[in-house]
Amino acid sequence: MSEKVVLAYSGGLDTTALIPWLKENFGYEIICVCINCGQKEELTDDNLQERAIASGASKLYIEDVVDEFAEDFIMPCVQAGAVYEHSYLLGTSMARPLIAKRLVEIAHAEGAVAICHGATGKGNDQIRFELGIKALDPDIKIIAPWRMTEVWKMESREDEIQYCKDHGIDLPFSMGKGYSRDRNLWHISHEGLELEDPAQAPNYDKLLVLSVAPDKAPDKMTDITLTFENGVPTSLNGKEMKVAEIIEELNIIGGENGIGIIDIVENRVVGMKSRGVYETPGGTILMYAHDQLEELVLDRETMETKKKLGSQMAQVVYEGKWFTPLCDAIRAFVASTQNVVTGTVNLKLYKGNIIKNGTTSPYSLYNSSLASFTTGDLYDHKDASGFINLFGLPLKVRAMVKNDVKKMTKEN
């Protein structure tokens, strides 16, 4: 009986070609696993099961993890304010540890000796998949064909199509070149074609999938209301929904208003820079709303600490270190801050912009008696004199020392 390998399978050209390649080079029995994180189009393919089996796989799992993705991976990053290099909302990065987790679980259930992924040797995903797998099962073998140049001889899409034809696999894929995309519930990323030249502007007419360009958005504002409980969104425009459902609806509303389109040259983990365009309409709105509520309910020192840890969380997640003590520790701190992040956020959307429209919370730290220019009961203006004297004491002492030094220099 052949040993089993679990293949991270999307139904696309790369992973379809991997099925006969794994059988031919290793003699494995292939267990395909397609994990639904909200990518939609590839899972609506009625021939996915048929294609996997016809290509040589013995079984195909289609795993729906959308709710787990939204609640256990997206929301910790939203609550942390985790944004990589000031722009990227970690759409691909957040999904990879969950995919790795499910691959390991199925490998254990099937008694597989190896897990195979189709990530290239230049990208971040190879790191994210493999760190996740190693953290959850240090003994299982990992096969990364694109790094196995002694046996993986295919260097192009055309090579893969020909390889499949040579092995009797009929494909619905064309030879034409297009954008390289990755989609899930949170976002869709685009790389390739004109994006490979940072001097060229993106061709938004052909590029965008979830959104319209801001200049093509409606000439009127769209009002939305989000309600949060303990840092988690619970309703949109008065309708209670699951987190995943709220993100899906915000993707539609945000996309129609040109929200959340970024063009970034980012620093990959492997050391090179890469240019991509990300569409994250719903995620951009959700993170903005969450930030507005925290602005109202968290004290200054907690917010400052959260901001630092949010940046570190983004780095940790981007580098594939989800299953680490550091990631656990940051998430524990962030979770402890969310018990007061409850309230309602009103926003207006207009041509790519998100505009505040009023925020309320029972835990609001904003006190009109303190903040008003008129004298209130909780604040005596005279108290500021003593505070400023103490707060500015180091500056005063330093200035006195400098003056004494100047005097001594003149006297000498």
N, C-alpha and C positions, 0 to 999 in steps of 0.2 A: 504493500500500500504506500502511495506517495505521501511525503510530508506536505503539510498545508501551509500556504502563505495567504495572509490577508492583504488584499490590494485596496488602497484608497482609490475608489473608482468614481469618476464623474460622468462617464458615458461619452466623453470627448475623445478626440483623436489620440492624444498621448496615452491615456489610460487604456484605451481599446487596444492599441498596439502592444502595450505591456503584457496583455494576457498571453498571446502566443509566444512572446519573447521569454517570459518567465518559464513557460512549459518547455520551450526548446532548450534553454540554457541551464535550467536547474531541475526540470522534471517535477515541479511542484503541482499539487492540486490547488487551483485558484479559487479563493473565496473573495468575491467582490463586495465592497461595502461603500454604498453611496449615502452620505450623511447630509440630511436636509437641514441647513441652517437658515433657510429662507431664500435660497437661490432661484427658486421658481422655474425658470425656463427649462433647465436641463432635467428637472423632475417631472415635467409635463409631457416628456417624450414617452409615448406609449410603447416604443420599441426598446426601451432601456433594458428590460429583463431579457428580451429576445436577443438583443445585440451582445449582451454579456455572455449568455450561454452559447450563442453561435460562435463567439470568438474563442471559446474554450474554457470558460469558467464553469465550475460545478454548482455555484450558488451565488445569488445576489441578495444582499441585505439592503433595504432602503429604510434608513433610520430617521425619524422625525424628532429633531432636538430643538425645534424653534423656541418653545417656551423655556427650556433649560438655558438656551443661549441668551435669551432676553433677560431672564431673571437672575441667573447665576454668573454670567460673564459680562454682559453689557452693563447691567445696573451697577455693579461694583466700580466699573470704570467711569460711568457717569457721576456717581457719588463722589469719586476721588477727584473728578475734574481732570482726568488723564488725557492729555493732548500731546502728541509727539511733535517736537520741533514747532510748536506754536500753532500748528495747522491740522495735522492728521489725526482724525478721531478713531484710529486703530481698528477700522472695520475688519480687515483681514486678520490682523494680529490677535484680536479677541477670539476669533472663531477657531484658530488652529489648536489651542490646547484642548478644547472640547472635542474636536475631531480626533486628536491623538488619544484622548481618554476613551472614546467609544471604540476606536480601533483596537486598543489593548483589551477592552472588555470582550469584544467579539473574538479576538485571537485566543483568549483564555477559554471562552465557551466552545470554540471549535478545536481546541488543542493545537493551534497553529504554532509553528516554530519561528515564523518570520512575519514581518510587516513590510510592505513595499509602498513607496510613494513616488509620484512622478515629478516632484519639485526639481528644478534645475540646480546646478552647482554654483550659480551666480546669485541666487535669490535668498530672501530671508526665510521662506517657508521651510526649506530643508532644516534649518536650525530650530524653528518653532515645533515642527512635527517631531524631530528626533529628541529634543530636550524633553518634550512632554512624554514621549514613549519611554525614554531612559528613566525618567523620574517615577513612572508608574510600574515599569517592569525592566529592571536593569539587565535581565538575562536574555530577553527576546532579541533575535537577529533583526537588523534593519537593512533593507535593500534599497539603494538609491541609484537606479540605472544611469541617470545622466552623469554621475560621477565615475561610472565603471567603463571608462573609455576603451578598455581592452576587449570588452564584449558588446558594449552598446555602440553600434556603428552608425546609427541614424543621427544626422546633423540638421535635418530640416523637416518641415511639414511634408514636403514632397517625398522624402525618404520614408517617412512613417506610412503615408498612404500607399506607396509601392510595396512596403513590407506587408501591410495588411492584405493587399491584393494577392501577393505571392502566397499568402497563407489562406486564401479562399474566403476572406472576410469582405462582404459588401458594405460600403460605407456611404453615409449620407453627406460626407464632408467634401467640400470643393477644394480646389488647389489655390483659390484666391487668398490673398493675405488680408488680414483685418486687424483690428485692435485686440490686444490681449486683455481680457476682462476677468474680474473676480467679483461675484455678486453674492450677497447674503441679505438677511433681514435689515442690517444696519446701513449698508452702503453698496455702491458698485465702484470698482476701480478700473481705470483705463491706462494702458501703456501701449507703446508701439507707434508705427507710422510717423506722422509729423511730430508726435510728442518726443521722439528720440532726439530732436533738435531743439534745445531750449530757446533758440532764436525765433522759432516759429510759434505763432499763436495757435491754440487748439481750434480745430474745426468743429465748433459746437453743433452745427447743423447735422453733422454725421455722428458725432461722438456721444451726445447725451442720450441717456436711456430713461432715467427717473425724472428728469427735470427739463425745464426750458431755460434758455439763457435769460438773465435778469431783464435785458432790454425787450424781450418778447413776452414777459409776464404781464398780467392784466394791469390796466391803468387805474386800479382801485385797490384799496387796502382790504385785507382779509383779517377779521378778528377771530382769535382763538382763546380758549380758557383751559388751563391745565390745573388739575388738583393733585396734590401730593400728600401722602401719609408716610411719615418716617423715611423720607427720602425717595419713596417709590411713587411713580405716577399711577393714579387710580381711576381718573376719569378725564375725558376730553370733551369739551363743549357740553358738559353736564351729563354725558353718557359714561357709565362705569364700564371699563374694559380691562382685559388683561394687558400686561406690559407689551407683549408682542403685538396685540391688536392696536394699541395706541401708536406704536412705532409705525406700523403699516399705514394707518390713517394719516399720521403726520408726514409720511413719505409722499403721499398723494397731495396733501395740502401744500406742503413745502415745495414739492417739485413743481406744482403749478405756478408758484410764486418765485421761482428761481433761487431758492434758498439752498445754501450748503454746497456750492460748487467751488472747489479749490484746485489750483494748479501749483504743484509743489515740486521742487528738486530736493529730495530727501537723502539723508545719509544712511545707507543700508548697513546692516550689522557686519557684512563681509568686507566693508571698507570702501566700496564704490558709491558714487552718487547716482541716483536714478530719478527720472522725471515722470510724473504721473498726474492724472486728473482724477479726483475723487468726487463722487456725488453722495452726499450724506444729508439729504433734506430733513428727514424726520429726526435724525440724531442731533443735527445742529440746533434745531428748535428745542429738543428735549434738554440738551445740555445748557442752553441759554436760560431756559425757564428754571432749571434746577439751581443754576448760579444765582439767579435773581432772588430766589427764595432764601438761599443761604446768606446772601448779602444782608437780608433783613433779620435773620435769627441767630447767626453765629457771632461770637465776640471776636475782636480784632486778632488776638494772639492765636486763637483756634484757626481762624481763616488763614493767617500767615503760615502756620504750620501745615495746614491742609494743602496750601498752594505748593509748598516745597515738596511735600510727599506726593502730590498729584503729578508733578513733573517726574519724580522718580518712578512712580507707578507706571507712567507712560513708557519710560525707558525699559523697565522690567518686562512689561507686556510685549513691547515691540521686539525685544530680544528673545522672546520665547520662554521666559523664566516664570511662568504662571505658577507652577508647582514647586515653589521654593519657600523657605522660611521667611525671606524678606517680603515676598508678595503677600504671604499670610499675615505678617505683622502690619503691613501698610493697610491691608483690607480691614483688619481688626480695629485699627485706630479710626479709619474712616467710618466704619459701621457705628462706632461709639458716638460719633458726632451727629448721626442722622435721626436720633430720637426726637429732635425738635424741628426737623425739616418737614414741617406739615403746614399746608396752606394752599392758597389759590393764586395763580399767576395769570394775568391777562396780557396778551401780546397782540400786536398788529404786524402783519407781513406785507411788505411792499417791495416788489422788484429787487429781490435779493437781500433785503434788509429786514431785520427783526427789531421791532420798536416796543419799548416798555409801554404798558397800558394799565399799570396798577397791580400791586402785589399785597396780599393780606395773609396774616398768620396769627394764631393765638399765642405763639411764642415770640412774636416780634419784639426786638430789643429797642426799636425806635420809640422814643418817648417825646411827645410834642412839647411837654413842659421843659425838657432839657434842651431840645433842639431849636426851640423858638428863639427869635431875637429879643422877645420880651422876657422880663424877669419871671422865672417860675419858682415853684415851691422847693424844688430839689436842687437848685443851683444858686449859689451866692457868688456874684462876679468877683468879690474881694478875695475869694479863695484862690483865684488864679494867680495872684501875686506870689504867694508862698510856693505854689506848685512850680511856677516859672523859675523862681530863684533856685529851687532844688534841682529841677530838671536841667537848668543851664549851668549848674555849678562847675562841671568839668570844663566847659568852654571858658568860664570866667577865670578859673585857676590857670588854665593854659595861657590865656592872654596875659595874666599877671606875671607869669614866669617869663614870657617872651619880652615883656616890657622891662623886667629886672635885668635880663641879659643884655638888652639894648643899652641900658643905663651903664652897666658895668663895662661894656665895650667902649662907650664914649669916654668914660672916666680914665680908661687905660690908654 
